[in-house]
Structures are given as C-alpha cells and as structure tokens.
Amino acid sequence: MVPDPVRVLVASPLEAGQAARIEAADPRVSVLYEPGLLPVPRYPADHTGTARALSADDLGRWTALRQQADVSFDFDWQAPGDMARNCPRLRWVQATSAGIGGFLERTGLDREDVVFTTAAGVHGTPLAEFALLGLLYFAKGGPVLARWKQERHWERYAGGQVAGTRALLVGLGGTGRQAARLLAAAGVEVCGAGRPGRDYQVPGVASYVSSDQISRVLPRVDALVLACPLTPQTRGLIGARELALMPRGSVVVNISRGPVIDEDALIDGLQRGHLGGACLDVFATEPLPASSPLWGMGNVLISPHSAATVTAENELITDLFLDNLRRWLEGRPLRNVYDRAAGY
C-alpha cells in the first residue's frame, strides 16, 4: 500500500521549477527539497555537482530529510551506498542515468530491498546524434580537414558518405532504437545485435544477429556502434579478435560503457591504421588519463562522457519521474525498473 502522503526527496541538483512540478503532481506528494544543501551544478543537468561546505547544522538538516523520504529523485549526493540505512522509509529511487548496474554493484545497493528505476530512453536521442556525428566526421574527412585548417592548407579532395554504408549496432534498448532510427534515416544499412533468444522488431534495423554471433557480421561492416548496457555478458565483448575482423578503415563508435571494448586493442588497431577512426564517449578509466594515447590521435573523437547531456535533460527526466510517480500512487507497474538478474 502506498503511504499517504508520499515524501519525495530531491537528492541531487535539480532546478526549482522541476521540483515544483513534482510537488504539483498530486495532493498526496510532499517534496523534500532544499537546494542550499545540494551540490552546486557545474553545467546544465549536472547530477553530481560540487559539494558545498556545509555546517554541522546543515548536515543535520540533510540527515533529517533523508529519514523522511519514501521516494528519492536520484541517489543521495553524500552517501549513496548507505541510502538503505540513512533513509529507513525508502522504497523507490528514480535514477538520472540509464546505466546504473555497475553503480549499484559497487555501492552494494543491488542487495537492498529498494526498487530502482533508470532514466532509459531519456538520453537516446542525443546519444544517437553523437553516433551519427562520429560516422559523418570520418566519412567527410574530419581529421584531415581539421589538420588542413590549422595549417591554412587548401586542397580539393574527394570525401565519402554514410549513405549506403553498413553498421553493426550492438544494443537494441532505448538508445539503440534511437540510433537505429537516425542511422537508417541517413541511409545506413543497420544490422542490430541483441540478446540471444530474443526477437526484436526495431524500426530502422534491416537485419538481426544475436550478440554471441557478431563475429559473422563484423567482416562486412563499415562501422561498429556500441549502445549496449554493461553486464557480465557485454564486458569485454569487443576485443582484439573482433576488431581484427573488421575491414581496414572501418570506424568504432562507443556510446555504451568503456569496459565493453578492450581499450588497449582499440588503441593498437587505431595506431596500426587498421581502424579508420573511433568516436568515443566512454572509456575504461574516467576521467581519461592524460597519459592515454587516445588524446594524441588525430583519428579519434573524444567526448568526456557527456554526449548524453543536453540542456533539456532535467525536464525530460522529470517527465519520466512524474509518469512513474503517478504509476506508483495508483499501484501500477513502473517504467524502467532495474532488473537485478539482467544487470540493467
């Protein structure tokens, strides 16, 4: 039975207008929102921010707020791994990220009797746009054009096009579906790779293969786009063998998680010229160490795990949370419930 009222803790930086929308969702909802206790966002939709220098009284107020929370909008900025202990009434956390499996495992929250819902689907469009950017960047000779611009060098050349190329898209969830739609609209023939034993009907996908059979497809693709969650099955999915199967000059795009691909093998393939380029939003170690060879490679496009972040993100996440909050109040199934067995 849903408690009445439902106290919603805003546990990470959120604009006052979005908090007010949550408060207005239903008379039974009471929002625990004190922005002066939350970290200071460094950019729009920053869910981490810079921690404030809080007094003992301030920290006491934050402790009191946590103890009242039935539902939390995001994980506690101060001690996420201790949420079950610090928030004794807590029953549900709405995350602001799509991929929370690794975080829940590291903090031990996956062992707690709390419902977690992800922000899957919110970040699909910007990530799909970043994937398309990567394909266009290398097809149109982006690295050469950038170098020529710096050199003030004028030389006509013949570029390529993405229309008519073939891409293997690994991951057919919310992000993968948006990527398939956008790539297909640009004329890319998309082969989708999903979980073994699953049937998929994804607009924009021309053919399918199970993720354990991608080696059959890799020799015939111009690009590999990784959009899958990080799970025990996808960790290290792409290694030296898989990269070697790809045609010379092909491109890798990773909008998934860094450990899905063997980064050392990727670097080797790029340095040898076997791979034509890589468009990367995620890395094995983040922030990407200054010593990484990737920084100095002209055939690599680097985003600091920010391709999904857009100015409208908090509004979109709040939209999702409001839909789930109404479902929670009505006793209906929630969207994007984290599956502990699957890891996403």
DASULFEN-V606494 format. One record per residue. N is the residue number from 1. RES is the residue in one letter. PSI is psi in degrees with one decimal (* if undefined). NEAR is the number of other C-alpha atoms within 10 Angstrom. Layout:
<<N/RES/PSI/NEAR> <N/RES/PSI/NEAR>>
This chain:
<<1/M/129.3/7> <2/V/128.0/11> <3/P/155.9/11> <4/D/112.9/12> <5/P/171.7/13> <6/V/119.5/20> <7/R/119.5/22> <8/V/118.1/26> <9/L/126.7/27> <10/V/107.5/25> <11/A/-0.9/28> <12/S/167.6/25> <13/P/131.4/27> <14/L/139.8/25> <15/E/148.9/14> <16/A/-36.6/12> <17/G/-36.2/10> <18/Q/-37.6/16> <19/A/-37.8/20> <20/A/-35.0/12> <21/R/-39.5/15> <22/I/-43.0/21> <23/E/-35.8/19> <24/A/-0.8/14> <25/A/-35.5/14> <26/D/143.1/15> <27/P/-23.3/10> <28/R/-9.6/13> <29/V/130.1/19> <30/S/123.4/19> <31/V/128.6/21> <32/L/95.4/21> <33/Y/111.3/21> <34/E/90.6/17> <35/P/-26.5/16> <36/G/-13.7/11> <37/L/-12.4/20> <38/L/155.0/24> <39/P/157.3/22> <40/V/118.5/18> <41/P/141.8/17> <42/R/-18.3/12> <43/Y/166.1/11> <44/P/136.5/15> <45/A/31.3/20> <46/D/115.4/20> <47/H/6.9/23> <48/T/-60.5/16> <49/G/-175.9/16> <50/T/122.6/14> <51/A/139.1/13> <52/R/156.6/11> <53/A/91.9/10> <54/L/145.0/14> <55/S/170.8/10> <56/A/-37.8/9> <57/D/-41.5/9> <58/D/-47.0/13> <59/L/-33.9/14> <60/G/-38.8/12> <61/R/-39.7/14> <62/W/-40.0/20> <63/T/-42.4/14> <64/A/-38.6/13> <65/L/-45.0/21> <66/R/-37.3/27> <67/Q/-18.9/18> <68/Q/-15.1/18> <69/A/127.2/25> <70/D/-34.4/22> <71/V/145.4/26> <72/S/129.4/25> <73/F/99.6/25> <74/D/171.9/23> <75/F/151.2/22> <76/D/124.2/22> <77/W/-26.7/19> <78/Q/-49.8/16> <79/A/72.7/10> <80/P/-37.1/17> <81/G/-16.2/20> <82/D/17.3/14> <83/M/-40.1/21> <84/A/-34.8/18> <85/R/-41.6/12> <86/N/-20.0/19> <87/C/76.6/21> <88/P/-21.3/13> <89/R/-5.1/17> <90/L/131.6/23> <91/R/-19.6/17> <92/W/136.9/21> <93/V/125.9/24> <94/Q/112.9/24> <95/A/160.3/22> <96/T/6.0/27> <97/S/152.9/17> <98/A/-38.7/20> <99/G/101.0/21> <100/I/0.7/21> <101/G/-49.8/20> <102/G/-40.0/15> <103/F/-45.2/13> <104/L/-37.4/19> <105/E/-44.4/14> <106/R/-37.3/10> <107/T/-11.1/14> <108/G/4.1/13> <109/L/-21.4/18> <110/D/-12.5/21> <111/R/0.1/11> <112/E/152.8/13> <113/D/64.5/11> <114/V/141.6/16> <115/V/132.9/16> <116/F/133.7/23> <117/T/143.4/24> <118/T/172.7/24> <119/A/27.4/23> <120/A/134.9/23> <121/G/-30.1/19> <122/V/-37.6/25> <123/H/4.2/22> <124/G/-47.2/22> <125/T/-50.8/20> <126/P/-35.6/19> <127/L/-38.4/24> <128/A/-40.4/25> <129/E/-37.8/16> <130/F/-39.2/23> <131/A/-44.4/27> <132/L/-39.7/21> <133/L/-44.2/15> <134/G/-44.9/25> <135/L/-42.4/27> <136/L/-39.9/17> <137/Y/-45.2/20> <138/F/-33.9/25> <139/A/-36.0/20> <140/K/9.2/15> <141/G/34.8/16> <142/G/-47.2/17> <143/P/-41.5/18> <144/V/-44.1/13> <145/L/-38.9/16> <146/A/-41.1/12> <147/R/-43.5/12> <148/W/-37.0/13> <149/K/-43.9/11> <150/Q/-34.2/9> <151/E/-2.9/9> <152/R/42.0/9> <153/H/129.5/10> <154/W/118.1/9> <155/E/122.6/7> <156/R/149.8/6> <157/Y/168.0/7> <158/A/118.8/6> <159/G/-177.9/10> <160/G/-170.2/11> <161/Q/153.5/16> <162/V/-27.4/21> <163/A/128.5/15> <164/G/-4.1/12> <165/T/172.0/19> <166/R/133.1/20> <167/A/140.8/28> <168/L/118.9/26> <169/L/112.0/28> <170/V/113.2/27> <171/G/116.7/24> <172/L/34.2/23> <173/G/-151.9/18> <174/G/-46.9/18> <175/T/-44.4/26> <176/G/-37.8/29> <177/R/-40.6/24> <178/Q/-38.3/23> <179/A/-41.7/29> <180/A/-43.9/29> <181/R/-46.4/18> <182/L/-42.0/19> <183/L/-41.7/26> <184/A/-37.7/20> <185/A/-26.7/12> <186/A/3.1/16> <187/G/11.7/15> <188/V/133.9/25> <189/E/115.7/23> <190/V/124.9/25> <191/C/121.8/22> <192/G/136.3/27> <193/A/121.0/26> <194/G/-174.0/23> <195/R/141.0/17> <196/P/138.8/11> <197/G/-2.2/8> <198/R/145.6/7> <199/D/136.3/11> <200/Y/143.3/16> <201/Q/87.4/12> <202/V/119.9/17> <203/P/132.0/12> <204/G/-16.3/21> <205/V/122.7/25> <206/A/-28.1/15> <207/S/165.4/14> <208/Y/153.3/20> <209/V/148.3/21> <210/S/153.8/16> <211/S/-19.6/19> <212/D/4.8/14> <213/Q/17.3/12> <214/I/-21.3/21> <215/S/-25.8/16> <216/R/-25.7/11> <217/V/-32.3/16> <218/L/-37.7/20> <219/P/-8.3/16> <220/R/20.9/16> <221/V/155.1/19> <222/D/-19.3/24> <223/A/148.5/28> <224/L/121.1/25> <225/V/118.7/28> <226/L/117.4/27> <227/A/25.4/27> <228/C/158.4/25> <229/P/159.0/26> <230/L/115.6/21> <231/T/171.4/19> <232/P/-29.1/11> <233/Q/-28.7/14> <234/T/-12.5/20> <235/R/123.5/16> <236/G/20.4/16> <237/L/-38.3/19> <238/I/113.2/20> <239/G/-165.0/16> <240/A/-38.6/16> <241/R/-46.5/10> <242/E/-41.8/17> <243/L/-35.9/25> <244/A/-26.4/16> <245/L/-22.2/15> <246/M/146.0/22> <247/P/151.7/17> <248/R/133.8/15> <249/G/-1.9/16> <250/S/166.2/24> <251/V/143.6/27> <252/V/130.7/28> <253/V/127.4/25> <254/N/106.9/24> <255/I/23.0/28> <256/S/-107.8/26> <257/R/148.8/22> <258/G/-46.8/21> <259/P/-4.4/18> <260/V/-26.3/25> <261/I/146.1/24> <262/D/105.2/19> <263/E/-36.7/19> <264/D/-41.4/15> <265/A/-37.2/17> <266/L/-45.4/21> <267/I/-43.2/18> <268/D/-44.4/15> <269/G/-34.9/19> <270/L/-42.1/22> <271/Q/-36.1/16> <272/R/-11.6/9> <273/G/5.2/14> <274/H/-41.9/18> <275/L/139.9/24> <276/G/-25.3/21> <277/G/168.4/28> <278/A/136.7/28> <279/C/109.9/24> <280/L/128.9/25> <281/D/-15.4/22> <282/V/155.5/23> <283/F/164.1/23> <284/A/-39.2/15> <285/T/129.4/11> <286/E/135.0/10> <287/P/153.8/10> <288/L/121.6/16> <289/P/144.6/12> <290/A/-23.0/9> <291/S/-6.7/8> <292/S/132.0/12> <293/P/-20.8/12> <294/L/-33.8/22> <295/W/-35.6/14> <296/G/5.7/10> <297/M/125.1/16> <298/G/-18.8/15> <299/N/25.2/23> <300/V/130.6/22> <301/L/122.1/20> <302/I/130.1/19> <303/S/134.1/16> <304/P/60.1/12> <305/H/45.0/18> <306/S/6.0/14> <307/A/-24.7/20> <308/A/-12.7/20> <309/T/118.7/17> <310/V/162.2/15> <311/T/-27.4/11> <312/A/7.8/11> <313/E/-46.2/18> <314/N/-35.6/21> <315/E/-42.0/17> <316/L/-40.5/18> <317/I/-38.8/24> <318/T/-37.9/22> <319/D/-47.7/16> <320/L/-45.2/20> <321/F/-40.7/23> <322/L/-40.3/18> <323/D/-44.7/14> <324/N/-35.9/20> <325/L/-40.9/25> <326/R/-39.3/15> <327/R/-42.6/14> <328/W/-44.7/17> <329/L/-30.1/17> <330/E/-1.1/11> <331/G/22.2/11> <332/R/160.0/11> <333/P/141.0/10> <334/L/156.8/16> <335/R/145.9/16> <336/N/36.8/18> <337/V/130.0/18> <338/Y/128.1/22> <339/D/107.6/13> <340/R/-34.8/13> <341/A/-41.6/7> <342/A/-26.5/11> <343/G/16.3/18> <344/Y/*/20>>
